[in-house]
Every structure is written in structure tokens, then in C-alpha cells.
């Protein structure tokens, strides 16, 4: 199963970029023994439209275009479910066992996601009710993906 993180915006060279890449590599390495292919990052350019609604639609269309057929779609949404790490890992394992070709984690732009993309979601997750910068959301997601692979592999990284 492929794991894809599709995000609006590009991370510039920064400590967040380095940390994201470190967790992505760790998750990919641990995930290989579980039948997960490389963790892919797809960055979507921010729309330059003057109208917020148009920006949201343009970005949502671009995000929808990277979602493979029959993929599980997970939206990062402040109104989403707060999952414990073990439940997060379990959900990925279920999708893999059910033959899903990919799981796509979607991080929208500042204006949010269009309703038709939100309707495609199999799951909406939140990292709490606070508003987080998109760069940190990506770091936290990649850390949780690494944690999920270690949970599924029986690795001691997760001690919760």
C-alpha cells in the first residue's frame, strides 16, 4: 500500500523540513517490512486567485487529482476525530488488509477544502482544537505515520 501526504504549499528549507524528512524516511524504512511502499509527499501550489472561495476550489481540484482510485482518504481537519496513536495505526492496518492501494492524507490550504473533496473522506483527523501552522501539521502527521509503523512492527518507539 502506498502512503501519500498531499499538502497545499511547499516547505522551504527550514528545521520543519528537516524534521519532516527525518520522520518520512523513518516511516518509510519501518513501513517496508509491513508491506507499505515509500511515504510520498505531493506538494500542491497555493492558488493565486484573489477570491478565497476560488482558491479553495482550485486547491481542492489539484489535491483530488493526486488521489488514486479506491484510495483511503484522510483529511487533516481541526473538527476531525482525535485518534490515539494505536487507533491511527490500526486504521492504516485495516485499509492495508482490505486491499486499499493507497492511503492519502490531505492537508488543505488556509482557505480549507471544497465540499466535494471533504465528502470523499474516509476519515477526518485532528491534532487538537488549536490552529496549527501547516508546516507543523505535516511534521506531526509524519511523526504519527512513523509511530504507526513502529506500533504495527512491534518496535519499542511507542511506549504509550
C-alpha positions in Angstrom: 0.0 0.0 0.0 1.2 3.5 -0.8 1.1 6.3 1.7 0.7 9.7 0.2 0.8 13.1 2.0 -0.8 15.6 -0.3 -0.4 19.2 1.0 -1.1 22.6 -0.2 2.0 24.7 0.0 5.7 23.9 -0.2 8.0 23.6 2.7 11.0 25.9 2.3 14.4 24.8 3.7 13.8 25.0 7.4 14.0 23.0 10.6 10.5 21.8 9.9 11.6 20.5 6.5 14.5 18.6 8.1 12.3 17.1 10.8 9.6 16.2 8.3 12.1 14.4 6.1 13.6 12.6 9.1 10.2 11.2 10.1 9.3 10.4 6.5 12.4 8.4 6.0 12.0 6.5 9.3 8.3 5.7 8.5 9.2 4.5 5.0 12.0 2.3 6.3 9.9 0.7 9.1 6.9 0.5 6.8 8.7 -1.6 4.1 8.7 -4.6 6.4 4.9 -4.1 6.8 4.2 -4.0 3.0 4.0 -0.2 2.9 5.7 1.4 0.0 7.6 4.7 0.3 5.9 7.6 2.0 5.3 10.1 -0.8 5.0 13.8 -0.3 3.0 15.7 -3.0 3.1 19.4 -2.7 0.3 21.4 -4.4 1.0 25.0 -5.3 -1.1 27.6 -3.4 -3.7 29.2 -5.7 -3.1 32.8 -6.6 -6.8 33.5 -7.1 -8.0 36.7 -5.4 -11.2 35.2 -4.1 -10.9 32.8 -1.1 -13.7 30.5 -2.5 -12.0 30.2 -5.8 -8.6 29.5 -4.1 -10.3 26.7 -2.1 -11.8 25.2 -5.2 -8.6 25.3 -7.3 -6.5 23.8 -4.5 -9.1 21.1 -3.8 -9.2 20.1 -7.5 -5.4 19.9 -7.5 -5.5 17.7 -4.4 -8.3 15.5 -5.8 -6.2 14.9 -8.9 -3.4 13.1 -6.9 -5.8 10.7 -5.1 -5.6 7.2 -6.7 -8.8 5.3 -7.4 -10.0 3.3 -4.3 -7.5 5.0 -2.0 -8.5 5.7 1.6 -8.7 9.5 2.0 -7.9 11.1 5.3 -8.4 14.8 5.8 -6.5 16.8 8.4 -9.3 18.8 9.9 -9.5 20.8 13.2 -13.0 19.4 13.5 -11.9 15.8 12.9 -11.5 12.9 15.3 -8.7 12.9 17.9 -7.3 9.4 17.5 -5.0 7.7 19.8 -1.8 6.6 18.1 -2.8 2.9 18.4 -6.1 3.6 16.8 -4.4 5.5 14.0 -2.1 2.6 13.3 -5.0 0.1 13.5 -6.9 2.1 10.8 -3.9 2.1 8.4 -3.5 -1.7 9.0 -7.2 -2.3 8.3 -7.0 -0.4 5.0 -3.9 -2.3 4.0 -5.6 -5.6 4.9 -8.7 -4.7 2.9 -6.6 -4.2 -0.2 -6.7 -0.4 -0.4 -4.0 0.6 -3.0 -3.1 3.8 -1.1 -3.9 6.0 1.9 -3.8 9.7 1.1 -3.5 12.2 3.9 -4.8 15.6 2.7 -3.6 18.9 4.3 -5.6 21.7 2.8 -4.7 25.3 2.3 -5.5 28.3 4.6 -9.0 28.6 3.0 -10.0 25.0 3.6 -11.3 22.3 1.3 -14.2 22.2 -1.1 -17.2 20.2 0.0 -16.9 17.6 -2.8 -13.3 16.8 -1.6 -14.5 16.7 2.0 -17.2 14.3 1.0 -14.6 11.8 -0.3 -13.0 11.5 3.1 -13.0 8.1 4.8 -11.7 9.7 7.9 -11.1 13.2 9.3 -8.4 13.5 12.0 -7.4 16.4 14.2 -4.3 17.1 16.2 -6.4 19.0 18.7 -8.7 22.0 18.6 -5.9 24.5 18.4 -5.0 26.0 15.0 -1.6 24.8 13.8 0.7 26.1 11.1 0.6 23.8 8.1 4.3 23.1 8.4 3.9 21.8 11.9 0.8 19.7 10.9 3.0 18.0 8.3 5.7 17.3 10.9 3.1 15.9 13.4 1.5 13.8 10.7 4.8 12.3 9.6 5.7 11.6 13.2 2.4 9.8 13.7 3.0 7.8 10.5 6.4 6.8 11.8 4.8 5.9 15.2 2.1 3.9 13.5 4.7 1.8 11.6 6.6 1.2 14.8 3.4 0.1 16.6 2.5 -2.3 13.7 6.1 -3.6 13.6 6.2 -4.1 17.4 9.1 -1.7 17.7 9.6 0.0 21.1 9.4 3.6 19.9 5.8 3.8 21.0 5.5 3.2 24.7 2.0 4.6 25.3 
